[in-house]
Amino acid sequence: MLSVVPTLTQGFVQSIAMLSAVPTLAHGFVQIVNLKDNHWVTVSNLHCQVGTVKQYDSSGHDTTPEFLLHLISLLSFPGTSVSAEWPAVQQQKGGTDCGMSAISNCLTLCRDEEPSMARYRQKSMTKHIFSCFQAGHLAPFPSPDSSPRPGSRPPKVSTPYTTEVSVHCFCWKYVREGKEVARCRRCSKHFHVSCLSHVVKPGCQVGFHSCFTRCSLL
């Protein structure tokens, strides 16, 4: 249902496979992805500078090497580094509503609004999404009462966090620890050995790479 929301965003690819990059030059993208185990988050490059991707996580700013790989694959940015940001967003109570939060943040982005400025009434999320499924249309998630009850606390919000991830090779991804890589003697850039199969013959240590200079690979 998110894919039919009136918006200029792209995305909504298979979040399990992540087999192809999302086009990001003409339009922004929004995507719900699995961080790890059964935890779901929203990632997007809307309202971002070029080479930046944001992760909207209702449980802080945890991450894994595998998730960073997927994140960079989505952006497919042909630069030397990618900036990964975790904006301040509403945090869930308990450990079961991350999917609801991911959908609500995704819908907020598709409405050209910023999730870091939005607040949701968590207790009403499940009932709301069920009603949306029945109607076949996603409506904005309910917000907390403008006049909260005496003694009630405002929703908890995460602390913003940013990290820079170096991008290497022809595939514009980062070099994962433990993976077989080669380094160019001339420019010191790193390449995945698996990506060099079409450039360097088995046993050969010399090839060409994307900066158009001849490189001697270690």
Protein Blocks (a to p, Z undefined) as FASTA:
>chain_A
ZZmggcfbeejiafklomaccdfklpccdddddfbhjaccdddfehiaehiacdddfebj
adcfklmmmmmmmnopabfbdcdddddddddedjklmmmmmmmmmmmmmnopafklpccd
fklmmmmmmmmmmnopacddddddfbdcehiacdddddddddddddedjkopacdehiac
dddfklopacdfklmmmmmcghiabdcdfkopacddZZ
